[in-house]
Amino acid sequence: MKQGLFLLLIVLFTSACTNKDKFVITGNIEGAMDKMLYLQRMDLNQTVTIDSVKIRNGEFKFKKDRLSEPTFFVLKLSDKNYITLLADTIETVVVNAEANNLETSYQLRNSIGSVYIQMFNKRVRKLNTELNTLIAKYQTINKEDTKTKAKLEEEYTALLNDHKSFVGEFIMENPRSFAGYYALFQNLDDNSAVLNVFDKKDQVSFSTLATSLNLYYPESERAKQLYNYVLGAKAQQQRQKFANELLTSNASESGYVDIEAPNLKGDTIKLSSLEGKTIIVSFWASWDEKSVIANRHLKKVYSKYNSKGLEIYSVSLDKSKVLWENAVKNEGYNWIDVSDLRYTNSFPAKLYNIKQLPANYIISPQGEIIGKNLFGNRLSEKLNEIL
């Protein structure tokens, strides 16, 4: 008898120790009898299904190994019927919901991170509804009613700023919470980001959370990603600032951000020499297939609009004059084409902050930039509008 009691105690002790090393998601989904419920882990670049159960009498339970850090999960009945959770270490997350709409009906216990996610989702749903209402009103207003339009624009901006302030205050008060990370990357209905890492005020929230999570979770891939994301944004802003300074310092008296480079004959041609014309400043290279394709559309554009005042000032990022010349002759480019043959170190490319090919700017007859990186039909529509 003593031996049996001893063995029972060992089993109970082992079970207790095992439970301490697990996290659990359990609960009840009303109206989901015999339906499959899936548990998915949200990794940085993909969502992975890690378990599934058939719901019996509305009840379900998932038990997994202890989490090393707060982790995002999706609990779903279908691709359009799911909820997002933020579980931590050995939490036992309790979820009760209705099968017809998990997102709007679910209730939570024992997971503060998941409660925060639910709160942010509710706020963004409400924000989307309010913004969409304003947009619908805006579209019905007469074009001449600028006063009403301005008021609606102010209301739109105020709603966005209010939500951004809420997120910022949350991050300041909860600097270790991955719920703040979730809030930073939420989108509106049109898929645009609510917060913008390049916006000076929004960047404070990104930077604060990135620094904090990197400190408390240095091994976390998500913390590393956020930290590098913010560093990359700041570096890009510095490059843009440098490019803007170059643009300013190289602006001609007529207002052009001037380029001066030789053509195939060796004659130096200034961009500002085309003053009074609408100009497409096109950056390309003979070794870039997308550039060659874009230039073939430019030939059609040039043929149509050259007589209406359009000129093309094309800048090649080649380093071989032979390849550059062959491409120009074989493709039949009959507009201005220049190159300093410095490849990706091309000064005009640095001046205009070119990061990829093809690239272009549209410049007005007064020397002002009025379009950027428009190709195909979008380019044609823009030129049709201004010419």
C-alpha positions as CSV (number, residue, x, y, z in Angstrom):
1,M,0.0,0.0,0.0
2,K,2.8,2.4,0.9
3,Q,4.6,1.5,-2.3
4,G,1.4,2.2,-4.3
5,L,1.0,5.6,-2.6
6,F,4.6,6.4,-3.3
7,L,4.2,5.7,-7.0
8,L,1.0,7.8,-7.1
9,L,2.9,10.7,-5.6
10,I,5.6,10.4,-8.2
11,V,3.1,10.4,-11.0
12,L,1.3,13.5,-9.6
13,F,4.7,15.3,-9.1
14,T,5.8,14.4,-12.6
15,S,2.5,15.6,-14.1
16,A,2.7,18.9,-12.2
17,C,6.3,19.5,-13.4
18,T,5.2,18.6,-16.9
19,N,2.3,21.1,-16.8
20,K,4.6,23.8,-15.6
21,D,6.6,23.4,-18.8
22,K,3.5,23.9,-21.1
23,F,1.3,26.7,-22.3
24,V,-2.3,26.0,-23.0
25,I,-5.0,27.4,-25.1
26,T,-8.5,26.1,-24.2
27,G,-12.1,27.2,-24.2
28,N,-15.5,26.8,-25.8
29,I,-16.8,27.8,-29.3
30,E,-20.5,27.8,-29.4
31,G,-22.0,26.5,-32.7
32,A,-18.8,24.8,-33.8
33,M,-19.8,21.2,-33.2
34,D,-17.6,18.8,-35.2
35,K,-15.7,21.7,-36.9
36,M,-11.9,21.7,-37.2
37,L,-10.1,24.4,-35.2
38,Y,-6.6,25.2,-36.3
39,L,-3.7,26.7,-34.2
40,Q,-1.1,28.6,-36.2
41,R,2.1,30.3,-35.1
42,M,2.8,33.7,-36.7
43,D,6.5,33.7,-37.6
44,L,8.1,36.8,-39.2
45,N,7.8,35.6,-42.8
46,Q,5.0,33.0,-42.6
47,T,2.2,31.6,-40.6
48,V,2.7,27.9,-39.7
49,T,-0.1,25.5,-38.7
50,I,1.2,23.7,-35.6
51,D,-1.9,21.8,-34.4
52,S,-5.6,21.2,-35.1
53,V,-8.5,19.6,-33.2
54,K,-12.1,18.6,-33.9
55,I,-14.4,20.4,-31.6
56,R,-16.6,18.2,-29.4
57,N,-19.5,19.8,-27.5
58,G,-18.0,23.2,-28.3
59,E,-14.8,22.5,-26.2
60,F,-11.2,22.5,-27.4
61,K,-7.7,22.4,-25.9
62,F,-4.2,22.9,-27.3
63,K,-1.2,22.1,-25.1
64,K,2.3,23.0,-26.2
65,D,5.8,23.3,-24.9
66,R,6.7,26.4,-22.8
67,L,7.3,29.5,-24.9
68,S,10.7,31.1,-24.8
69,E,9.2,34.6,-25.5
70,P,5.8,36.2,-26.2
71,T,4.5,34.6,-29.4
72,F,1.7,35.5,-31.8
73,F,-0.8,32.8,-32.7
74,V,-3.9,32.5,-34.9
75,L,-6.9,30.5,-33.7
76,K,-9.1,29.9,-36.8
77,L,-12.1,28.0,-38.1
78,S,-11.4,29.3,-41.7
79,D,-9.3,31.8,-43.5
80,K,-11.8,34.5,-42.9
81,N,-12.9,33.5,-39.4
82,Y,-10.1,33.7,-36.9
83,I,-8.6,35.6,-33.9
84,T,-5.1,36.7,-33.1
85,L,-3.5,35.8,-29.7
86,L,-0.3,36.9,-28.0
87,A,0.6,34.1,-25.6
88,D,3.5,34.0,-23.1
89,T,5.6,31.3,-21.5
90,I,3.2,29.0,-19.6
91,E,-0.1,30.9,-19.8
92,T,-3.3,29.0,-19.9
93,V,-5.3,31.2,-22.3
94,V,-9.0,30.7,-22.1
95,V,-11.1,31.7,-25.2
96,N,-14.9,31.6,-25.4
97,A,-16.5,32.6,-28.7
98,E,-19.3,32.0,-31.2
99,A,-18.5,30.1,-34.3
100,N,-20.3,32.5,-36.8
101,N,-17.8,35.3,-36.0
102,L,-14.8,34.6,-33.8
103,E,-13.4,38.1,-34.1
104,T,-16.3,40.1,-32.8
105,S,-17.6,37.6,-30.2
106,Y,-14.6,36.2,-28.4
107,Q,-13.8,36.7,-24.7
108,L,-10.5,36.1,-23.0
109,R,-9.0,35.1,-19.7
110,N,-5.5,34.7,-18.4
111,S,-3.5,36.4,-21.2
112,I,-2.9,40.1,-20.9
113,G,-1.0,40.2,-24.3
114,S,-4.0,38.7,-26.0
115,V,-6.3,41.2,-24.4
116,Y,-4.1,44.0,-25.7
117,I,-4.3,42.6,-29.2
118,Q,-8.1,42.4,-29.0
119,M,-8.1,46.0,-27.8
120,F,-6.0,47.2,-30.8
121,N,-8.1,45.3,-33.3
122,K,-11.3,46.8,-31.9
123,R,-9.9,50.3,-32.1
124,V,-8.7,49.8,-35.7
125,R,-12.1,48.4,-36.7
126,K,-13.8,51.5,-35.2
127,L,-11.2,53.8,-36.8
128,N,-11.8,52.2,-40.3
129,T,-15.5,52.7,-39.9
130,E,-15.1,56.3,-39.0
131,L,-12.6,57.0,-41.7
132,N,-14.7,55.3,-44.4
133,T,-17.7,57.3,-43.3
134,L,-15.7,60.5,-43.8
135,I,-14.4,59.4,-47.2
136,A,-18.0,58.6,-48.3
137,K,-19.1,62.1,-47.3
138,Y,-16.1,63.7,-49.0
139,Q,-16.9,62.0,-52.3
140,T,-20.4,63.4,-52.3
141,I,-19.3,67.0,-51.7
142,N,-19.3,69.4,-54.7
143,K,-15.8,70.3,-55.9
144,E,-16.4,74.0,-55.3
145,D,-17.3,73.4,-51.6
146,T,-13.7,73.7,-50.4
147,K,-14.7,74.7,-46.9
148,T,-16.6,71.4,-46.2
149,K,-13.9,69.4,-47.9
150,A,-11.2,71.1,-45.7
151,K,-13.3,70.3,-42.5
152,L,-13.6,66.6,-43.5
153,E,-9.9,66.5,-44.1
154,E,-9.2,67.9,-40.7
155,E,-11.6,65.4,-39.1
156,Y,-9.8,62.5,-40.9
157,T,-6.4,63.7,-39.8
158,A,-7.6,64.2,-36.2
159,L,-8.9,60.6,-36.0
160,L,-5.6,59.2,-37.3
161,N,-3.6,61.3,-34.9
162,D,-5.8,60.3,-32.0
163,H,-5.1,56.6,-32.7
164,K,-1.4,57.3,-33.2
165,S,-1.3,59.1,-29.8
166,F,-3.0,56.1,-28.1
167,V,-0.4,53.7,-29.6
168,G,2.4,56.0,-28.5
169,E,1.2,56.2,-25.0
170,F,0.6,52.5,-24.8
171,I,4.2,51.8,-25.9
172,M,5.6,54.3,-23.3
173,E,3.6,52.6,-20.6
174,N,4.3,49.0,-21.8
175,P,7.8,49.1,-23.4
176,R,8.2,45.3,-23.0
177,S,5.0,44.3,-24.7
178,F,4.9,42.8,-28.1
179,A,1.4,44.0,-28.4
180,G,3.0,47.4,-29.2
181,Y,4.8,45.8,-32.1
182,Y,1.5,44.5,-33.4
183,A,-0.1,48.0,-33.1
184,L,2.8,49.6,-35.0
185,F,2.2,47.5,-38.1
186,Q,-1.6,47.5,-38.3
187,N,-3.2,48.6,-41.6
188,L,-6.3,50.4,-42.6
189,D,-8.9,48.9,-44.9
190,D,-7.1,50.3,-48.0
191,N,-4.0,48.4,-46.8
192,S,-2.1,51.6,-45.9
193,A,-0.2,51.6,-42.6
194,V,-1.7,53.5,-39.7
195,L,1.7,54.5,-38.5
196,N,4.6,55.4,-40.7
197,V,8.2,54.8,-39.6
198,F,9.4,57.7,-41.8
199,D,7.0,60.2,-40.0
200,K,9.0,62.1,-37.3
201,K,6.4,61.7,-34.6
202,D,5.5,58.0,-35.4
203,Q,9.2,57.2,-35.5
204,V,9.5,57.9,-31.8
205,S,7.1,55.0,-31.1
206,F,9.0,52.7,-33.4
207,S,12.4,53.7,-31.9
208,T,11.2,53.4,-28.3
209,L,9.8,49.9,-28.7
210,A,12.7,48.7,-30.9
211,T,15.2,49.8,-28.2
212,S,13.2,48.2,-25.4
213,L,12.5,44.9,-27.0
214,N,16.1,44.6,-28.2
215,L,17.2,45.1,-24.6
216,Y,14.8,42.7,-22.9
217,Y,14.6,40.1,-25.7
218,P,18.0,40.3,-27.5
219,E,17.6,36.8,-29.0
220,S,14.1,37.4,-30.4
221,E,13.9,37.4,-34.2
222,R,11.0,39.8,-34.1
223,A,12.8,42.2,-31.8
224,K,15.9,42.1,-34.1
225,Q,13.7,42.7,-37.1
226,L,12.1,45.8,-35.5
227,Y,15.4,47.2,-34.4
228,N,17.0,46.7,-37.9
229,Y,13.8,48.1,-39.5
230,V,14.1,51.3,-37.6
231,L,17.8,51.6,-38.2
232,G,17.2,51.1,-41.9
233,A,14.5,53.8,-42.0
234,K,16.8,56.3,-40.2
235,A,19.7,55.5,-42.6
236,Q,17.3,56.0,-45.6
237,Q,16.3,59.3,-44.2
238,Q,19.9,60.4,-43.9
239,R,20.6,59.3,-47.5
240,Q,17.5,61.3,-48.6
241,K,18.7,64.3,-46.6
242,F,22.1,64.1,-48.3
243,A,20.4,63.8,-51.7
244,N,18.2,66.8,-51.0
245,E,21.3,68.8,-50.1
246,L,22.9,67.7,-53.4
247,L,19.7,68.7,-55.2
248,T,19.7,72.1,-53.6
249,S,23.4,72.8,-54.1
250,N,23.1,71.8,-57.8
251,A,20.0,73.7,-58.6
252,S,20.5,76.1,-61.5
253,E,19.3,79.7,-61.5
254,S,16.3,78.6,-63.5
255,G,15.3,76.2,-60.8
256,Y,16.5,73.0,-62.4
257,V,18.3,70.3,-60.4
258,D,20.9,70.3,-63.1
259,I,22.7,67.4,-64.7
260,E,25.8,67.9,-66.9
261,A,27.2,64.8,-68.7
262,P,28.5,63.8,-72.1
263,N,26.5,62.1,-74.9
264,L,27.9,59.4,-77.2
265,K,29.7,62.0,-79.3
266,G,31.4,63.5,-76.2
267,D,29.4,66.7,-76.2
268,T,28.4,67.8,-72.7
269,I,24.7,68.5,-72.4
270,K,23.0,70.2,-69.5
271,L,19.5,69.3,-68.4
272,S,18.7,73.0,-67.9
273,S,19.4,73.6,-71.6
274,L,15.9,72.1,-72.2
275,E,14.2,74.8,-70.2
276,G,10.7,75.5,-71.4
277,K,10.0,71.9,-72.3
278,T,8.3,69.1,-70.3
279,I,11.2,66.7,-69.6
280,I,11.4,63.0,-68.7
281,V,14.7,62.4,-66.9
282,S,15.1,58.7,-67.4
283,F,17.7,56.5,-65.6
284,W,18.5,53.2,-67.3
285,A,21.3,50.8,-68.3
286,S,21.9,48.5,-71.2
287,W,22.5,45.6,-68.9
288,D,19.2,46.0,-67.1
289,E,16.4,44.2,-69.0
290,K,13.6,46.1,-67.2
291,S,15.2,49.4,-68.4
292,V,15.2,48.2,-72.0
293,I,11.5,47.3,-71.8
294,A,10.7,50.6,-70.2
295,N,12.6,52.4,-73.0
296,R,10.6,50.7,-75.6
297,H,7.4,52.3,-74.1
298,L,9.3,55.6,-73.9
299,K,9.8,55.4,-77.7
300,K,6.0,55.4,-78.2
301,V,5.6,58.2,-75.7
302,Y,8.3,60.3,-77.3
303,S,6.8,59.8,-80.8
304,K,3.4,60.9,-79.5
305,Y,4.3,63.9,-77.4
306,N,7.6,65.3,-78.7
307,S,5.7,67.7,-81.1
308,K,3.7,68.9,-78.0
309,G,6.8,70.0,-76.1
310,L,8.1,66.7,-74.5
311,E,11.8,66.0,-74.4
312,I,13.6,63.0,-72.9
313,Y,16.9,63.4,-71.1
314,S,18.2,59.9,-70.6
315,V,21.0,59.0,-68.2
316,S,22.7,55.6,-68.7
317,L,24.4,53.9,-65.7
318,D,26.7,51.9,-68.0
319,K,30.4,51.5,-67.5
320,S,31.1,50.3,-71.0
321,K,30.8,52.8,-73.8
322,V,30.6,50.0,-76.4
323,L,27.6,48.4,-74.7
324,W,25.9,51.7,-74.1
325,E,26.4,52.8,-77.7
326,N,25.2,49.4,-79.1
327,A,22.0,49.6,-77.0
328,V,21.2,53.1,-78.1
329,K,21.8,52.3,-81.8
330,N,20.1,48.9,-81.8
331,E,17.0,50.1,-79.9
332,G,16.9,53.3,-81.9
333,Y,16.8,55.9,-79.1
334,N,16.6,59.3,-80.8
335,W,16.4,61.5,-77.7
336,I,19.2,63.0,-75.6
337,D,21.2,60.2,-73.9
338,V,24.2,60.9,-71.6
339,S,26.5,59.0,-69.3
340,D,29.5,59.6,-67.1
341,L,30.2,55.8,-67.5
342,R,30.6,55.4,-63.7
343,Y,28.1,52.6,-63.4
344,T,26.3,52.7,-60.0
345,N,28.6,55.5,-58.9
346,S,27.1,57.8,-61.5
347,F,26.9,61.3,-60.1
348,P,23.5,62.1,-61.8
349,A,22.1,59.0,-60.2
350,K,23.4,60.0,-56.7
351,L,22.1,63.5,-57.3
352,Y,18.6,62.2,-58.0
353,N,18.8,59.5,-55.2
354,I,18.3,56.6,-57.7
355,K,18.0,53.3,-55.8
356,Q,16.9,51.0,-58.6
357,L,16.4,50.8,-62.4
358,P,14.6,51.9,-64.3
359,A,13.7,55.2,-62.7
360,N,12.4,58.5,-63.9
361,Y,11.4,62.1,-63.0
362,I,9.0,64.3,-64.9
363,I,10.1,68.0,-64.9
364,S,7.8,70.9,-65.8
365,P,8.8,73.7,-68.2
366,Q,9.7,75.8,-65.2
367,G,12.1,73.2,-63.8
368,E,9.9,71.7,-61.1
369,I,9.6,68.0,-60.4
370,I,6.0,67.0,-61.0
371,G,6.2,63.2,-61.2
372,K,8.4,60.3,-60.2
373,N,8.8,56.7,-61.3
374,L,5.8,56.6,-63.6
375,F,5.8,53.8,-66.2
376,G,3.5,52.3,-68.8
377,N,-0.1,53.5,-68.7
378,R,0.5,55.7,-65.6
379,L,3.2,57.6,-67.5
380,S,1.0,58.0,-70.5
381,E,-1.9,59.2,-68.4
382,K,0.3,61.8,-66.6
383,L,1.7,63.2,-69.9
384,N,-1.8,63.3,-71.4
385,E,-2.9,65.3,-68.4
386,I,-0.1,67.9,-68.5
387,L,0.4,68.1,-72.3
